[in-house]
Amino acid sequence: MKKRKEIPSWQDGIEEIPFDSKKDEKHLKYRCKRCGYSEWVPAWVINEFAMGEKLRPGESPEVCCPKCPGAMAYTGESEDRQG
């Protein structure tokens, strides 16, 4: 039987894949104001949304709900989760 040639992976030689961290990262819980769908979002993603917006201290940006056309808002909950 002929041995299969191993195809190199694009990940070969990369020590850590960007945005695929295995360490715990802060996540913020967001809930849709329209349909109630909720999701844990990495804090660094929310920080990217907040850049350039005129937010008051302690105010968080709203993000679009992936399930409906509503807006998601921060619930005030946060926890460290694996990224």
HELIX and SHEET records of a PDB file:
HELIX    1   1 ALA A   43  ALA A   50  1                                   8    
SHEET    1   A 4 SER A  38  PRO A  42  0                                        
SHEET    2   A 4 ASP A  24  CYS A  32 -1                                        
SHEET    3   A 4 ALA A  71  GLN A  82 -1                                        
SHEET    4   A 4 VAL A  63  CYS A  64 -1                                        
END                                                                             
